[in-house]
Amino acid sequence: MKGDLYLAWSSDEEIHKKGDSGGAVTSLLKFALESGMVDAVLAVKKRNGNRYDGVLSLLTDPDEVIEAAGTLHCAPVNVAKVVKEYLDGAKGMKMAVTCKPCDARAIIELAKRGQINIKNLILIGLNCTGTLLPALARTMIKEEYEVDPDDVVREDIDDGKFIITLGDGTKKERHLNELEEKGYGRRENCRRCAINIPRMADIACGKWGTKGKKATFIEICSQTGSELMERAIGAGALMVEPPDEKSIKEREKKDKDGIELAKAWEKGDLDVLRWLPYEDRLKYWLRYFDRCIKCFGCRDVCPICYCQDCYLEPARGFVHGGQTPPHVMFPLVRLAHVADSCINCGQCQDVCPMEIPLTKLYHMLNRELSSMFDYIPGMDVSDYPPLTTVTDEELAIDDVNVFKKNSVSQ
């Protein structure tokens, strides 16, 4: 049931060996296919064995699922966009989907807006404290670790360090703060993300709390997740044991440490801007907006954007065509459209050819709205955005105001 905790590992020797944390996730995906609980699995595979070229793959053969085993930190794929755009919002296919917290949050936000049928999805959430841009990661490993990036067989982010493992078993590590001060390390949006454990998914899986054992710490987060886990255990696909108190506390501490690190980055990145005089803030952003070439990359990659007839297209007449940079309303309309639903995935900034710090802008406003309305996007499918809902109290207040207005007019 929801809230149950397990230490789990695959009963399949090959999967257990290949998986970074005992292969529990891979075995769950394989079992979901074999049992008919889903028609397909959406997971990340290495293209031609390249760790820096992870691609989303739709798998329908249970024997192919093992190809997606192992963790890839240098593959910031756009899961929700693929589900919506290329898999028809999962309307006609049941799928098990591996997802980071931001991926799961995007899927949930789209489900609220009728773009994804979440009843046809099983969300297998993966703990995450950040991903890296592939090309920058290769450069970082070559220059900071002084090794060939192609010799790396595993990466880990743990205890504030980025750790690589080479083919001969050698481990090398550097402090994240040192790397990120040099412009390496995690993507900018990831540094500010304080949601490490994907409890908004059906199950949350990670290595925290395993105390060095080759196993996965699993938390059940929904009835769907509970059914999958119980059936997989019953079929012998997984070996499990309950985590002890020490394991649970270790996991809690790792999560807390990640949250504190994210808040420190957020404070350094955003609070400086927040307390600038209005005129200085305006100049700061206008300087970046002047870089815009209106390529529409940020809009096209955003997993939350779903309008069929975009307000920013020249034919709509709001923002004129042929202007570079476009009118300042171009980035401001984008901001207004995603401010209440941005899940800090960072895809927009990744594709921006002019290096505009879009995630900083969206995250800054989203933080203000979240504080104002006590709403965090993508955490619960039944929790609708505040700007689309009205409480009974607000309706009562509105009725009183209408009554007063009518009384005055009479």
RANOR-V282255 format. One record per residue. N is the residue number from 1. RES is the residue in one letter. SS is DSSP state (a for helix, b for strand, c for the rest). NEAR is the number of other C-alpha atoms within 10 Angstrom. D_CENTER is the distance of its C-alpha to the mean C-alpha in Angstrom with 2 decimals. Layout:
# RANOR-V282255
[[N;RES;SS;NEAR;D_CENTER] [N;RES;SS;NEAR;D_CENTER]]
This chain:
# RANOR-V282255
[[1;M;c;15;24.63] [2;K;c;14;21.70] [3;G;c;14;21.50] [4;D;c;13;23.19] [5;L;b;20;22.33] [6;Y;b;21;23.18] [7;L;b;26;23.56] [8;A;b;26;23.44] [9;W;b;28;24.29] [10;S;b;27;25.42] [11;S;c;18;29.09] [12;D;c;17;29.10] [13;E;a;11;30.38] [14;E;a;12;28.90] [15;I;a;22;25.35] [16;H;a;22;25.80] [17;K;a;15;26.96] [18;K;a;16;24.29] [19;G;c;23;21.26] [20;D;c;20;20.11] [21;S;c;26;20.19] [22;G;c;29;22.92] [23;G;c;27;21.36] [24;A;a;31;20.58] [25;V;a;31;17.42] [26;T;a;26;19.47] [27;S;a;25;22.37] [28;L;a;23;20.52] [29;L;a;29;19.36] [30;K;a;25;22.90] [31;F;a;24;24.52] [32;A;a;23;22.60] [33;L;a;23;24.02] [34;E;a;16;27.44] [35;S;c;14;27.91] [36;G;c;10;27.11] [37;M;c;18;24.37] [38;V;c;21;22.32] [39;D;c;19;23.56] [40;A;b;25;20.88] [41;V;b;26;17.90] [42;L;b;22;14.94] [43;A;b;24;13.89] [44;V;b;26;13.78] [45;K;b;24;17.28] [46;K;b;19;19.03] [47;R;b;13;21.18] [48;N;c;8;24.72] [49;G;c;11;23.72] [50;N;b;11;21.97] [51;R;b;23;19.16] [52;Y;b;22;18.15] [53;D;b;18;17.98] [54;G;b;22;15.41] [55;V;b;17;15.53] [56;L;b;19;14.24] [57;S;b;17;17.35] [58;L;b;19;18.80] [59;L;b;21;21.06] [60;T;c;17;23.98] [61;D;c;13;26.19] [62;P;a;18;25.53] [63;D;a;11;27.12] [64;E;a;13;24.57] [65;V;a;26;21.58] [66;I;a;20;22.67] [67;E;a;17;21.90] [68;A;a;23;18.15] [69;A;c;25;18.91] [70;G;c;23;17.74] [71;T;c;18;14.72] [72;L;c;21;13.83] [73;H;c;22;12.39] [74;C;c;22;13.52] [75;A;c;20;11.74] [76;P;c;24;8.69] [77;V;c;20;9.18] [78;N;c;20;8.56] [79;V;a;22;8.52] [80;A;a;26;9.13] [81;K;a;22;11.66] [82;V;a;16;13.42] [83;V;a;22;13.82] [84;K;a;21;15.25] [85;E;a;14;17.28] [86;Y;c;10;18.55] [87;L;c;16;18.67] [88;D;a;14;20.20] [89;G;a;23;17.61] [90;A;a;20;18.58] [91;K;c;16;21.86] [92;G;c;11;24.15] [93;M;c;14;22.29] [94;K;c;20;20.94] [95;M;b;27;18.00] [96;A;b;24;16.15] [97;V;b;25;12.57] [98;T;b;23;10.70] [99;C;b;27;6.95] [100;K;c;28;4.48] [101;P;a;28;4.14] [102;C;a;28;1.86] [103;D;a;28;3.73] [104;A;a;27;6.25] [105;R;a;29;6.64] [106;A;a;27;7.31] [107;I;a;30;9.55] [108;I;a;27;11.22] [109;E;a;28;11.96] [110;L;a;25;13.45] [111;A;a;19;15.33] [112;K;a;19;16.92] [113;R;c;13;18.21] [114;G;c;11;19.71] [115;Q;c;20;17.70] [116;I;c;23;16.37] [117;N;c;22;18.55] [118;I;a;20;16.36] [119;K;a;12;19.62] [120;N;a;18;19.59] [121;L;b;25;16.28] [122;I;b;24;15.76] [123;L;b;27;12.18] [124;I;b;25;12.29] [125;G;b;28;9.55] [126;L;b;25;9.45] [127;N;c;21;9.81] [128;C;c;23;8.17] [129;T;c;27;9.97] [130;G;c;21;8.99] [131;T;c;22;9.60] [132;L;c;20;12.78] [133;L;c;17;14.28] [134;P;a;17;16.64] [135;A;a;11;19.87] [136;L;a;17;19.54] [137;A;a;19;18.80] [138;R;a;19;22.00] [139;T;a;15;23.97] [140;M;a;19;22.86] [141;I;a;19;23.87] [142;K;a;14;27.11] [143;E;a;12;28.10] [144;E;a;12;26.90] [145;Y;c;15;27.29] [146;E;c;11;30.14] [147;V;c;15;29.36] [148;D;c;13;28.74] [149;P;a;19;24.99] [150;D;a;15;26.05] [151;D;a;12;27.51] [152;V;b;19;24.16] [153;V;b;17;23.34] [154;R;b;18;20.56] [155;E;b;21;18.30] [156;D;b;16;17.35] [157;I;b;19;16.00] [158;D;b;17;18.27] [159;D;c;12;20.57] [160;G;c;15;19.50] [161;K;b;17;20.38] [162;F;b;18;19.13] [163;I;b;18;21.27] [164;I;b;21;22.30] [165;T;b;16;24.60] [166;L;b;17;27.19] [167;G;c;11;28.98] [168;D;c;9;31.94] [169;G;c;11;29.95] [170;T;c;9;30.13] [171;K;b;13;27.33] [172;K;b;16;26.73] [173;E;b;16;24.66] [174;R;b;16;24.14] [175;H;b;15;22.93] [176;L;a;20;19.61] [177;N;a;18;21.38] [178;E;a;12;24.10] [179;L;a;16;21.94] [180;E;a;14;19.82] [181;E;a;9;23.06] [182;K;c;10;24.21] [183;G;c;13;21.26] [184;Y;c;20;19.74] [185;G;c;26;16.99] [186;R;c;24;13.31] [187;R;c;22;11.99] [188;E;a;25;13.13] [189;N;a;24;10.07] [190;C;a;23;8.83] [191;R;a;24;12.37] [192;R;c;28;12.21] [193;C;c;24;9.17] [194;A;c;19;11.10] [195;I;c;20;8.89] [196;N;c;23;9.31] [197;I;c;23;10.48] [198;P;c;27;8.77] [199;R;c;24;12.06] [200;M;c;21;11.05] [201;A;c;33;11.07] [202;D;c;24;14.64] [203;I;b;29;14.75] [204;A;b;27;12.94] [205;C;b;28;14.02] [206;G;b;23;14.58] [207;K;c;21;17.54] [208;W;c;24;18.12] [209;G;c;24;21.43] [210;T;c;23;22.90] [211;K;c;14;25.46] [212;G;c;9;25.70] [213;K;c;12;26.29] [214;K;c;19;24.76] [215;A;c;26;22.86] [216;T;b;26;19.56] [217;F;b;27;19.15] [218;I;b;29;18.13] [219;E;b;26;17.80] [220;I;b;23;18.64] [221;C;c;22;16.82] [222;S;c;19;18.69] [223;Q;a;14;21.95] [224;T;a;18;20.41] [225;G;a;20;18.84] [226;S;a;19;22.25] [227;E;a;15;24.14] [228;L;a;21;22.27] [229;M;a;24;22.72] [230;E;a;13;26.34] [231;R;a;16;27.31] [232;A;a;20;25.88] [233;I;a;18;27.79] [234;G;a;11;30.85] [235;A;c;11;30.90] [236;G;c;14;30.81] [237;A;c;19;27.60] [238;L;b;25;26.32] [239;M;b;18;28.22] [240;V;b;20;27.22] [241;E;b;11;28.53] [242;P;c;14;27.73] [243;P;c;18;26.21] [244;D;c;13;28.78] [245;E;a;10;28.54] [246;K;a;12;28.04] [247;S;a;17;24.95] [248;I;a;16;23.45] [249;K;a;14;24.33] [250;E;a;15;22.96] [251;R;a;20;19.50] [252;E;a;15;19.82] [253;K;a;14;21.01] [254;K;a;18;18.25] [255;D;a;20;15.71] [256;K;a;15;18.12] [257;D;a;16;18.57] [258;G;a;24;14.92] [259;I;a;19;14.98] [260;E;a;14;18.28] [261;L;a;19;17.24] [262;A;a;21;14.43] [263;K;a;16;17.11] [264;A;a;13;19.56] [265;W;a;19;17.59] [266;E;a;21;16.96] [267;K;a;14;20.66] [268;G;a;12;21.75] [269;D;a;16;19.74] [270;L;a;16;20.18] [271;D;a;12;23.18] [272;V;a;11;25.50] [273;L;a;16;24.82] [274;R;a;13;24.92] [275;W;c;10;28.47] [276;L;c;12;29.88] [277;P;c;9;32.60] [278;Y;a;11;31.58] [279;E;a;8;33.52] [280;D;a;12;31.82] [281;R;a;14;28.30] [282;L;a;11;29.43] [283;K;a;11;30.89] [284;Y;a;13;27.76] [285;W;a;16;25.61] [286;L;a;13;28.51] [287;R;a;11;28.92] [288;Y;a;14;25.43] [289;F;a;23;25.85] [290;D;c;15;29.07] [291;R;c;15;27.22] [292;C;c;21;25.56] [293;I;c;16;27.06] [294;K;c;20;25.56] [295;C;c;13;24.05] [296;F;c;15;21.58] [297;G;a;16;18.83] [298;C;a;21;16.45] [299;R;a;19;17.34] [300;D;a;15;17.31] [301;V;a;18;13.85] [302;C;c;20;12.16] [303;P;c;26;10.47] [304;I;c;24;12.12] [305;C;c;18;15.52] [306;Y;c;16;17.77] [307;C;c;7;21.32] [308;Q;c;6;23.84] [309;D;c;9;26.23] [310;C;c;12;24.46] [311;Y;c;15;26.36] [312;L;c;20;26.07] [313;E;c;14;27.97] [314;P;a;12;31.47] [315;A;a;12;33.20] [316;R;a;12;32.03] [317;G;c;10;34.10] [318;F;c;14;31.87] [319;V;c;18;30.86] [320;H;c;14;33.62] [321;G;c;15;33.19] [322;G;c;10;34.31] [323;Q;c;10;33.48] [324;T;c;12;31.80] [325;P;c;13;30.29] [326;P;c;18;29.79] [327;H;c;17;30.83] [328;V;c;14;28.74] [329;M;a;14;27.83] [330;F;a;20;25.58] [331;P;a;20;22.76] [332;L;a;11;23.68] [333;V;a;15;23.37] [334;R;a;16;19.89] [335;L;a;17;19.11] [336;A;a;13;20.88] [337;H;a;13;19.11] [338;V;a;17;15.51] [339;A;c;21;16.40] [340;D;c;24;16.18] [341;S;c;23;12.97] [342;C;c;27;10.73] [343;I;c;28;7.21] [344;N;c;23;7.30] [345;C;c;25;5.26] [346;G;c;25;8.76] [347;Q;a;22;9.90] [348;C;a;21;13.03] [349;Q;a;22;14.20] [350;D;a;21;13.75] [351;V;a;16;16.20] [352;C;c;19;18.52] [353;P;c;13;21.83] [354;M;c;14;23.29] [355;E;c;13;20.76] [356;I;c;20;20.41] [357;P;c;18;18.05] [358;L;a;22;16.25] [359;T;a;21;13.15] [360;K;a;20;15.86] [361;L;a;14;17.67] [362;Y;a;21;15.04] [363;H;a;22;13.68] [364;M;a;18;17.36] [365;L;a;18;18.39] [366;N;a;23;15.51] [367;R;a;17;16.50] [368;E;a;13;20.06] [369;L;a;18;19.46] [370;S;a;17;17.52] [371;S;a;11;20.51] [372;M;a;10;22.98] [373;F;a;12;21.90] [374;D;c;11;20.26] [375;Y;c;18;17.21] [376;I;c;21;13.47] [377;P;c;22;11.56] [378;G;c;27;9.94] [379;M;c;22;11.48] [380;D;c;15;14.45] [381;V;c;17;15.58] [382;S;c;11;19.04] [383;D;c;15;18.29] [384;Y;c;17;19.00] [385;P;c;18;18.46] [386;P;a;16;21.53] [387;L;a;9;22.78] [388;T;a;7;23.29] [389;T;c;10;25.04] [390;V;c;9;28.38] [391;T;c;9;29.60] [392;D;a;9;33.13] [393;E;a;9;34.09] [394;E;a;11;33.12] [395;L;a;11;35.08] [396;A;a;11;38.01] [397;I;a;12;37.96] [398;D;a;12;37.88] [399;D;a;12;40.80] [400;V;a;12;42.76] [401;N;a;12;42.17] [402;V;a;12;43.28] [403;F;a;12;46.32] [404;K;a;12;47.23] [405;K;a;11;46.89] [406;N;a;10;49.09] [407;S;a;9;51.61] [408;V;a;8;51.95] [409;S;a;7;52.39] [410;Q;c;6;55.14]]
